[in-house]
Amino acid sequence: MADPAAPAGAHPSRVPRVPWPWLVAAAGLVLTALGVWLLTRPQGAWFAYAPLSDATYVPARPSWAGIVALGAGCAAWGGSLGHVLARRAAWRREGR
């Protein structure tokens, strides 16, 4: 049975496909930008110089959400870029 999404008379190899690597790469870039934005947000809201008190300023650690978003984003667009480059190399070897 023919694919209902395919245009009439289209060759099976010419059926439009969803560009998954490009969609994953775009989502990865969004996650990377989100991670960078989260990591550059100020975490500490105060700064005081108090030489007569025992309180010291300890900067806050970076947010875990930013680190996870940055890592997942880089992995997503890096993996999809590797997939696209590997597919191109295979096509060149086949002589397409």
mmCIF file of the C-alpha atoms, coordinates in Angstrom:
data_MODEL
# 
_entry.id   MODEL 
# 
loop_
_atom_site.group_PDB 
_atom_site.id 
_atom_site.type_symbol 
_atom_site.label_atom_id 
_atom_site.label_alt_id 
_atom_site.label_comp_id 
_atom_site.label_asym_id 
_atom_site.label_entity_id 
_atom_site.label_seq_id 
_atom_site.pdbx_PDB_ins_code 
_atom_site.Cartn_x 
_atom_site.Cartn_y 
_atom_site.Cartn_z 
_atom_site.occupancy 
_atom_site.B_iso_or_equiv 
_atom_site.pdbx_formal_charge 
_atom_site.auth_seq_id 
_atom_site.auth_comp_id 
_atom_site.auth_asym_id 
_atom_site.auth_atom_id 
_atom_site.pdbx_PDB_model_num 
ATOM 1  C CA . MET A 1 1  ? 0.000  0.000  0.000  1.00 0.00 ? 1  MET A CA 1 
ATOM 2  C CA . ALA A 1 2  ? 1.268  3.473  -0.863 1.00 0.00 ? 2  ALA A CA 1 
ATOM 3  C CA . ASP A 1 3  ? 2.167  6.033  1.735  1.00 0.00 ? 3  ASP A CA 1 
ATOM 4  C CA . PRO A 1 4  ? -0.822 8.385  2.178  1.00 0.00 ? 4  PRO A CA 1 
ATOM 5  C CA . ALA A 1 5  ? 1.470  11.373 2.768  1.00 0.00 ? 5  ALA A CA 1 
ATOM 6  C CA . ALA A 1 6  ? 3.331  10.861 -0.514 1.00 0.00 ? 6  ALA A CA 1 
ATOM 7  C CA . PRO A 1 7  ? 2.245  12.860 -3.549 1.00 0.00 ? 7  PRO A CA 1 
ATOM 8  C CA . ALA A 1 8  ? 0.591  10.828 -6.309 1.00 0.00 ? 8  ALA A CA 1 
ATOM 9  C CA . GLY A 1 9  ? 3.181  9.215  -8.557 1.00 0.00 ? 9  GLY A CA 1 
ATOM 10 C CA . ALA A 1 10 ? 6.143  10.120 -6.359 1.00 0.00 ? 10 ALA A CA 1 
ATOM 11 C CA . HIS A 1 11 ? 9.024  7.704  -6.194 1.00 0.00 ? 11 HIS A CA 1 
ATOM 12 C CA . PRO A 1 12 ? 9.327  6.168  -2.675 1.00 0.00 ? 12 PRO A CA 1 
ATOM 13 C CA . SER A 1 13 ? 12.837 7.589  -2.214 1.00 0.00 ? 13 SER A CA 1 
ATOM 14 C CA . ARG A 1 14 ? 11.587 11.086 -3.052 1.00 0.00 ? 14 ARG A CA 1 
ATOM 15 C CA . VAL A 1 15 ? 8.918  11.193 -0.354 1.00 0.00 ? 15 VAL A CA 1 
ATOM 16 C CA . PRO A 1 16 ? 9.443  14.285 1.805  1.00 0.00 ? 16 PRO A CA 1 
ATOM 17 C CA . ARG A 1 17 ? 10.928 13.342 5.148  1.00 0.00 ? 17 ARG A CA 1 
ATOM 18 C CA . VAL A 1 18 ? 11.091 15.184 8.428  1.00 0.00 ? 18 VAL A CA 1 
ATOM 19 C CA . PRO A 1 19 ? 14.578 16.705 8.765  1.00 0.00 ? 19 PRO A CA 1 
ATOM 20 C CA . TRP A 1 20 ? 15.217 15.221 12.237 1.00 0.00 ? 20 TRP A CA 1 
ATOM 21 C CA . PRO A 1 21 ? 18.927 16.089 12.441 1.00 0.00 ? 21 PRO A CA 1 
ATOM 22 C CA . TRP A 1 22 ? 18.189 19.740 11.718 1.00 0.00 ? 22 TRP A CA 1 
ATOM 23 C CA . LEU A 1 23 ? 15.316 19.853 14.206 1.00 0.00 ? 23 LEU A CA 1 
ATOM 24 C CA . VAL A 1 24 ? 17.505 18.279 16.901 1.00 0.00 ? 24 VAL A CA 1 
ATOM 25 C CA . ALA A 1 25 ? 20.288 20.736 16.060 1.00 0.00 ? 25 ALA A CA 1 
ATOM 26 C CA . ALA A 1 26 ? 17.890 23.687 16.379 1.00 0.00 ? 26 ALA A CA 1 
ATOM 27 C CA . ALA A 1 27 ? 16.620 22.395 19.736 1.00 0.00 ? 27 ALA A CA 1 
ATOM 28 C CA . GLY A 1 28 ? 20.243 21.935 20.832 1.00 0.00 ? 28 GLY A CA 1 
ATOM 29 C CA . LEU A 1 29 ? 21.095 25.515 19.936 1.00 0.00 ? 29 LEU A CA 1 
ATOM 30 C CA . VAL A 1 30 ? 18.096 26.752 21.927 1.00 0.00 ? 30 VAL A CA 1 
ATOM 31 C CA . LEU A 1 31 ? 19.165 24.636 24.927 1.00 0.00 ? 31 LEU A CA 1 
ATOM 32 C CA . THR A 1 32 ? 22.739 25.910 24.613 1.00 0.00 ? 32 THR A CA 1 
ATOM 33 C CA . ALA A 1 33 ? 21.554 29.519 24.578 1.00 0.00 ? 33 ALA A CA 1 
ATOM 34 C CA . LEU A 1 34 ? 19.292 28.835 27.558 1.00 0.00 ? 34 LEU A CA 1 
ATOM 35 C CA . GLY A 1 35 ? 22.150 27.243 29.480 1.00 0.00 ? 35 GLY A CA 1 
ATOM 36 C CA . VAL A 1 36 ? 24.476 30.163 28.792 1.00 0.00 ? 36 VAL A CA 1 
ATOM 37 C CA . TRP A 1 37 ? 21.763 32.611 29.829 1.00 0.00 ? 37 TRP A CA 1 
ATOM 38 C CA . LEU A 1 38 ? 21.090 30.713 33.071 1.00 0.00 ? 38 LEU A CA 1 
ATOM 39 C CA . LEU A 1 39 ? 24.791 30.498 33.891 1.00 0.00 ? 39 LEU A CA 1 
ATOM 40 C CA . THR A 1 40 ? 25.352 34.218 33.347 1.00 0.00 ? 40 THR A CA 1 
ATOM 41 C CA . ARG A 1 41 ? 22.489 35.320 35.587 1.00 0.00 ? 41 ARG A CA 1 
ATOM 42 C CA . PRO A 1 42 ? 23.668 36.857 38.871 1.00 0.00 ? 42 PRO A CA 1 
ATOM 43 C CA . GLN A 1 43 ? 23.241 34.376 41.708 1.00 0.00 ? 43 GLN A CA 1 
ATOM 44 C CA . GLY A 1 44 ? 24.184 36.534 44.667 1.00 0.00 ? 44 GLY A CA 1 
ATOM 45 C CA . ALA A 1 45 ? 22.099 39.601 45.371 1.00 0.00 ? 45 ALA A CA 1 
ATOM 46 C CA . TRP A 1 46 ? 24.259 41.402 47.897 1.00 0.00 ? 46 TRP A CA 1 
ATOM 47 C CA . PHE A 1 47 ? 27.765 42.595 48.350 1.00 0.00 ? 47 PHE A CA 1 
ATOM 48 C CA . ALA A 1 48 ? 28.973 44.188 51.535 1.00 0.00 ? 48 ALA A CA 1 
ATOM 49 C CA . TYR A 1 49 ? 32.332 45.049 52.912 1.00 0.00 ? 49 TYR A CA 1 
ATOM 50 C CA . ALA A 1 50 ? 32.140 44.467 56.634 1.00 0.00 ? 50 ALA A CA 1 
ATOM 51 C CA . PRO A 1 51 ? 35.595 44.312 58.197 1.00 0.00 ? 51 PRO A CA 1 
ATOM 52 C CA . LEU A 1 52 ? 34.282 44.345 61.775 1.00 0.00 ? 52 LEU A CA 1 
ATOM 53 C CA . SER A 1 53 ? 31.924 41.381 61.391 1.00 0.00 ? 53 SER A CA 1 
ATOM 54 C CA . ASP A 1 54 ? 32.624 37.687 61.016 1.00 0.00 ? 54 ASP A CA 1 
ATOM 55 C CA . ALA A 1 55 ? 30.406 37.417 57.918 1.00 0.00 ? 55 ALA A CA 1 
ATOM 56 C CA . THR A 1 56 ? 32.195 36.691 54.676 1.00 0.00 ? 56 THR A CA 1 
ATOM 57 C CA . TYR A 1 57 ? 30.863 36.810 51.138 1.00 0.00 ? 57 TYR A CA 1 
ATOM 58 C CA . VAL A 1 58 ? 30.748 33.381 49.553 1.00 0.00 ? 58 VAL A CA 1 
ATOM 59 C CA . PRO A 1 59 ? 29.721 33.492 45.881 1.00 0.00 ? 59 PRO A CA 1 
ATOM 60 C CA . ALA A 1 60 ? 26.906 31.142 44.946 1.00 0.00 ? 60 ALA A CA 1 
ATOM 61 C CA . ARG A 1 61 ? 27.559 28.088 42.803 1.00 0.00 ? 61 ARG A CA 1 
ATOM 62 C CA . PRO A 1 62 ? 26.315 28.095 39.202 1.00 0.00 ? 62 PRO A CA 1 
ATOM 63 C CA . SER A 1 63 ? 22.796 26.798 38.683 1.00 0.00 ? 63 SER A CA 1 
ATOM 64 C CA . TRP A 1 64 ? 22.417 23.106 37.929 1.00 0.00 ? 64 TRP A CA 1 
ATOM 65 C CA . ALA A 1 65 ? 19.692 23.862 35.391 1.00 0.00 ? 65 ALA A CA 1 
ATOM 66 C CA . GLY A 1 66 ? 22.156 25.987 33.413 1.00 0.00 ? 66 GLY A CA 1 
ATOM 67 C CA . ILE A 1 67 ? 24.841 23.311 33.471 1.00 0.00 ? 67 ILE A CA 1 
ATOM 68 C CA . VAL A 1 68 ? 22.409 20.581 32.391 1.00 0.00 ? 68 VAL A CA 1 
ATOM 69 C CA . ALA A 1 69 ? 20.870 22.742 29.638 1.00 0.00 ? 69 ALA A CA 1 
ATOM 70 C CA . LEU A 1 70 ? 24.301 23.696 28.315 1.00 0.00 ? 70 LEU A CA 1 
ATOM 71 C CA . GLY A 1 71 ? 25.504 20.079 28.290 1.00 0.00 ? 71 GLY A CA 1 
ATOM 72 C CA . ALA A 1 72 ? 22.341 18.695 26.689 1.00 0.00 ? 72 ALA A CA 1 
ATOM 73 C CA . GLY A 1 73 ? 22.301 21.453 24.090 1.00 0.00 ? 73 GLY A CA 1 
ATOM 74 C CA . CYS A 1 74 ? 25.921 20.913 23.077 1.00 0.00 ? 74 CYS A CA 1 
ATOM 75 C CA . ALA A 1 75 ? 25.390 17.151 22.923 1.00 0.00 ? 75 ALA A CA 1 
ATOM 76 C CA . ALA A 1 76 ? 22.258 17.554 20.773 1.00 0.00 ? 76 ALA A CA 1 
ATOM 77 C CA . TRP A 1 77 ? 23.657 19.864 18.146 1.00 0.00 ? 77 TRP A CA 1 
ATOM 78 C CA . GLY A 1 78 ? 27.048 18.181 18.169 1.00 0.00 ? 78 GLY A CA 1 
ATOM 79 C CA . GLY A 1 79 ? 25.475 14.761 17.648 1.00 0.00 ? 79 GLY A CA 1 
ATOM 80 C CA . SER A 1 80 ? 23.211 15.943 14.872 1.00 0.00 ? 80 SER A CA 1 
ATOM 81 C CA . LEU A 1 81 ? 26.093 17.728 13.134 1.00 0.00 ? 81 LEU A CA 1 
ATOM 82 C CA . GLY A 1 82 ? 28.147 14.530 13.337 1.00 0.00 ? 82 GLY A CA 1 
ATOM 83 C CA . HIS A 1 83 ? 25.224 12.565 11.911 1.00 0.00 ? 83 HIS A CA 1 
ATOM 84 C CA . VAL A 1 84 ? 24.848 14.943 8.966  1.00 0.00 ? 84 VAL A CA 1 
ATOM 85 C CA . LEU A 1 85 ? 28.593 14.949 8.239  1.00 0.00 ? 85 LEU A CA 1 
ATOM 86 C CA . ALA A 1 86 ? 28.774 11.145 8.436  1.00 0.00 ? 86 ALA A CA 1 
ATOM 87 C CA . ARG A 1 87 ? 25.847 10.837 6.030  1.00 0.00 ? 87 ARG A CA 1 
ATOM 88 C CA . ARG A 1 88 ? 27.494 13.229 3.587  1.00 0.00 ? 88 ARG A CA 1 
ATOM 89 C CA . ALA A 1 89 ? 30.740 11.271 3.719  1.00 0.00 ? 89 ALA A CA 1 
ATOM 90 C CA . ALA A 1 90 ? 28.846 8.022  3.046  1.00 0.00 ? 90 ALA A CA 1 
ATOM 91 C CA . TRP A 1 91 ? 27.100 9.614  0.069  1.00 0.00 ? 91 TRP A CA 1 
ATOM 92 C CA . ARG A 1 92 ? 30.434 10.779 -1.340 1.00 0.00 ? 92 ARG A CA 1 
ATOM 93 C CA . ARG A 1 93 ? 31.898 7.286  -0.993 1.00 0.00 ? 93 ARG A CA 1 
ATOM 94 C CA . GLU A 1 94 ? 28.921 5.847  -2.848 1.00 0.00 ? 94 GLU A CA 1 
ATOM 95 C CA . GLY A 1 95 ? 29.365 8.383  -5.624 1.00 0.00 ? 95 GLY A CA 1 
ATOM 96 C CA . ARG A 1 96 ? 26.008 10.146 -5.312 1.00 0.00 ? 96 ARG A CA 1 
# 
